[in-house]
């Protein structure tokens, strides 16, 4: 993220320096009343926003928020405008179409600014940002921001992720990046093998290339004609139709319904992305804790996360789940009520070590000695 530090006033135009000088001109400038060209007006407002005079700074912020799109666009497309100024106004008004168009056309815009915008704006704006592949590879944090943006289309995110993998660029801040990269590479190898098989079929058929060309008409369709898949639409699709990176993204950012589907996925990385999602509540984790159909990795993660095991129901469910690591069950057993420990001591569905520990606890609580 760009740090909003004061500009070097001496490097601004004479008109801007005069507006920032002592006297009533600064107050007029803070209200947008100074007769300045667009670039100077934005630079002056930015500088006053950082002023120690809080009244002036507040006035400048209010003026900046109300500037017309035409004035903003005229300034923000200008390559001479300081990157810090561009970044500030991108945060203030970057969601306006005219302003956004001007910002993305500015050749001097900072990569960090586009990363911030990619994480906040709508699907169409993210598509525009994703179109500059050279910038994505130079600053992969943009891909990470797109990935975490619920509004970004999955198709757009998939292409950006595959671009990074193809160019051996690591995207920071994404869960299970190594697994995503390996899965994409594996899919590409499989696609190559399938194409080789098609070629062999055509060759054995005496040169008939129908098998190789039958999909060309579909592949040639303009991508714009295809319905893009948004994050909120993905839960309506069969899980099998989503790519592995799309599954991980849906598991990370989707709602409880999506997580409930994906936490059962046979791919460990998908299931773990679901249980590690920031949206998982302690009550949701409690429901998962007793599910013996989930992978041992998921159960182990829940058992080891203190925020989840605060609920009594979660402790009890984990102690009854044979997939819970024995060390975690031993740790949680002393927190259970006696009636529940009795049930576990008689259970045939948990490891014998847990049963023995439950009996030992009962003996201790009743004043007896461990057998």
VENURRA-V340489 format. One record per residue. N is the residue number from 1. OMEGA is omega in degrees with one decimal (NA if undefined). D_FIRST is the distance of its C-alpha to the first C-alpha in Angstrom with 2 decimals. Layout:
BEGIN
N/OMEGA/D_FIRST  N/OMEGA/D_FIRST
END
This chain:
BEGIN
1/179.8/0.00  2/176.4/3.80  3/-178.8/6.37  4/179.2/9.24  5/-179.0/12.13  6/176.5/15.63  7/172.2/16.93  8/-174.3/19.96  9/-177.9/22.67  10/-179.0/25.19  11/177.4/23.37  12/179.8/23.57  13/-179.8/26.74  14/180.0/29.84  15/179.2/29.70  16/179.1/26.17  17/179.2/27.25  18/179.8/30.34  19/-179.0/28.52  20/-178.7/26.44  21/179.7/29.59  22/179.6/31.97  23/-176.2/34.10  24/-177.2/33.88  25/-178.2/31.77  26/177.6/28.50  27/178.3/29.56  28/-179.4/30.58  29/-179.8/27.28  30/179.6/25.42  31/179.7/27.68  32/-175.4/27.19  33/179.5/30.77  34/-179.4/30.36  35/-175.9/31.65  36/172.0/28.63  37/-176.4/27.54  38/-178.6/24.52  39/179.0/22.10  40/-178.1/23.43  41/178.6/23.37  42/179.5/19.66  43/-179.4/18.99  44/178.7/21.50  45/178.1/20.28  46/-178.0/16.70  47/-179.0/18.39  48/177.9/20.74  49/179.5/18.17  50/-176.5/17.10  51/177.3/20.82  52/177.3/22.64  53/-174.0/25.15  54/178.8/24.02  55/177.7/26.53  56/-178.7/25.26  57/178.9/21.60  58/178.9/22.69  59/-179.5/24.81  60/178.5/22.08  61/179.7/19.73  62/178.3/22.76  63/-179.0/23.60  64/-178.1/20.18  65/-175.5/20.42  66/-178.8/23.92  67/180.0/23.69  68/-177.6/25.59  69/-177.8/24.04  70/178.6/26.16  71/179.6/24.92  72/-178.6/21.23  73/-179.5/21.90  74/-179.1/23.94  75/-171.9/21.22  76/176.1/18.12  77/-175.1/20.09  78/-177.6/20.94  79/179.4/19.61  80/-178.2/20.18  81/-178.6/17.61  82/-178.0/14.83  83/-179.6/11.40  84/178.7/10.08  85/178.1/12.92  86/-177.9/12.34  87/-179.4/8.86  88/-176.7/10.65  89/172.9/13.63  90/177.4/12.09  91/-177.5/11.20  92/-170.8/14.68  93/-176.7/16.78  94/179.4/15.19  95/176.5/17.60  96/-174.1/20.56  97/-177.5/22.14  98/179.8/23.02  99/179.1/19.67  100/179.9/17.92  101/-179.8/20.53  102/-176.9/19.89  103/-175.7/16.14  104/177.5/16.64  105/-178.3/19.52  106/-175.7/17.74  107/-176.5/17.95  108/-178.2/15.40  109/-179.6/12.40  110/176.7/9.29  111/-179.0/8.98  112/178.3/5.27  113/179.4/6.80  114/177.0/9.62  115/177.9/8.21  116/180.0/7.25  117/-179.3/10.70  118/-179.7/12.39  119/-173.2/11.91  120/-171.5/13.45  121/-175.7/15.97  122/-174.4/19.53  123/-178.0/21.33  124/179.3/22.31  125/178.4/18.88  126/177.2/17.62  127/179.1/20.77  128/-179.2/19.99  129/-178.2/16.59  130/-178.7/18.39  131/179.7/21.05  132/-174.5/19.28  133/179.6/20.11  134/179.4/19.43  135/179.1/15.73  136/-179.9/15.67  137/179.4/17.41  138/-176.6/15.32  139/-174.9/12.00  140/174.4/13.43  141/176.1/10.31  142/178.8/11.22  143/178.9/14.57  144/179.6/13.48  145/176.9/11.77  146/-177.7/15.03  147/-176.4/17.10  148/179.1/16.00  149/-178.0/16.44  150/-177.3/20.03  151/-176.4/20.66  152/178.3/20.11  153/179.4/23.49  154/179.4/24.54  155/178.8/26.09  156/179.9/22.86  157/179.5/21.03  158/-179.7/24.13  159/-179.5/24.19  160/178.9/20.61  161/179.5/21.32  162/176.7/24.64  163/-179.3/23.19  164/-179.8/21.06  165/-178.2/24.16  166/-178.2/26.40  167/178.1/24.42  168/177.4/23.99  169/-180.0/20.20  170/179.1/18.92  171/-176.7/16.26  172/172.1/14.35  173/179.4/14.46  174/178.8/17.44  175/173.5/20.67  176/-179.2/23.58  177/-178.7/22.00  178/179.4/25.05  179/177.5/27.44  180/-178.6/25.83  181/179.9/26.08  182/-179.5/29.68  183/179.3/30.67  184/178.7/29.50  185/178.5/31.32  186/178.5/34.34  187/179.8/34.40  188/178.5/34.37  189/179.4/37.24  190/178.3/39.16  191/177.9/38.71  192/178.4/40.12  193/178.4/43.02  194/179.3/43.78  195/176.8/43.89  196/179.8/46.25  197/177.8/48.45  198/-179.4/48.60  199/180.0/49.58  200/178.3/52.30  201/-179.6/53.61  202/-178.8/53.87  203/-179.9/55.56  204/-179.3/58.09  205/176.2/58.83  206/174.6/60.32  207/177.5/57.44  208/-175.9/56.53  209/-179.5/52.81  210/-177.3/52.50  211/-178.5/50.52  212/-171.8/47.92  213/-172.3/47.68  214/-179.8/48.17  215/-175.3/44.47  216/-177.3/43.68  217/179.2/44.32  218/-178.0/41.86  219/-177.3/39.23  220/-179.7/39.67  221/177.1/38.70  222/-179.3/35.76  223/-179.2/32.74  224/-179.6/32.33  225/-177.7/35.66  226/-179.9/34.48  227/-179.5/33.23  228/-178.9/29.58  229/176.2/28.96  230/-177.7/26.47  231/-177.0/25.47  232/177.8/27.88  233/-171.0/30.64  234/-177.8/30.42  235/178.8/32.33  236/-179.1/35.22  237/172.0/35.56  238/-177.9/37.55  239/-177.7/35.31  240/-178.3/37.11  241/178.9/35.71  242/174.0/32.08  243/-179.4/30.65  244/175.8/29.69  245/178.6/25.90  246/176.3/26.47  247/-178.8/28.44  248/-179.0/25.74  249/178.3/23.17  250/178.5/25.79  251/-177.9/26.67  252/-171.1/23.12  253/-175.1/22.34  254/-178.8/25.89  255/-176.1/28.27  256/178.5/31.05  257/-179.4/33.43  258/179.6/31.28  259/-179.9/30.66  260/177.2/34.40  261/-170.8/35.19  262/179.1/32.70  263/177.1/33.29  264/-176.5/36.76  265/-178.2/35.60  266/176.7/37.48  267/-177.1/34.34  268/-175.6/33.13  269/178.6/29.46  270/-179.9/29.67  271/-179.4/31.55  272/176.6/29.18  273/179.6/26.14  274/-177.1/28.11  275/179.0/29.02  276/-179.5/25.53  277/178.0/24.03  278/-179.1/22.21  279/-177.7/24.73  280/178.5/27.77  281/179.2/29.63  282/178.4/32.18  283/176.4/34.94  284/178.8/33.85  285/179.2/33.71  286/177.6/37.18  287/179.2/38.54  288/-171.8/37.18  289/-178.0/38.55  290/-176.5/42.13  291/-177.3/41.78  292/179.1/43.65  293/179.9/42.75  294/-177.8/39.12  295/179.2/38.23  296/179.5/38.75  297/179.5/35.13  298/-179.5/34.02  299/179.7/36.67  300/179.2/35.78  301/179.7/32.12  302/-178.2/33.26  303/-177.1/35.79  304/-177.4/33.34  305/-174.1/30.75  306/-179.9/31.93  307/-178.6/30.25  308/-174.2/32.51  309/174.9/35.69  310/-179.8/35.88  311/179.8/37.96  312/-178.9/41.61  313/178.9/42.00  314/178.6/39.34  315/-177.2/41.14  316/-179.7/44.45  317/179.8/43.21  318/179.7/41.70  319/-179.7/44.92  320/-176.8/46.90  321/-177.9/44.72  322/179.9/46.19  323/176.8/42.85  324/176.4/41.36  325/-176.5/41.36  326/-179.6/44.48  327/179.6/42.66  328/177.2/40.50  329/178.4/43.63  330/-179.8/45.41  331/-174.7/42.63  332/-176.1/42.67  333/-177.4/46.45  334/-179.1/47.28  335/-176.0/45.20  336/175.0/47.36  337/-175.0/50.35  338/-178.0/53.76  339/179.6/54.69  340/175.8/51.66  341/177.6/52.33  342/179.1/55.88  343/-178.9/54.65  344/-179.5/52.55  345/-179.5/55.50  346/-175.3/57.60  347/175.2/55.05  348/-176.9/55.73  349/178.7/52.30  350/-179.6/50.33  351/-177.4/50.68  352/179.3/53.83  353/178.5/51.93  354/177.6/50.22  355/-179.5/53.63  356/179.0/55.19  357/178.1/52.49  358/177.9/52.97  359/178.5/56.71  360/178.3/56.18  361/179.6/54.06  362/180.0/56.75  363/179.8/59.42  364/-178.8/57.56  365/-178.6/56.95  366/175.9/60.63  367/179.5/61.81  368/178.4/63.04  369/178.9/62.27  370/-179.7/60.16  371/NA/62.43
END
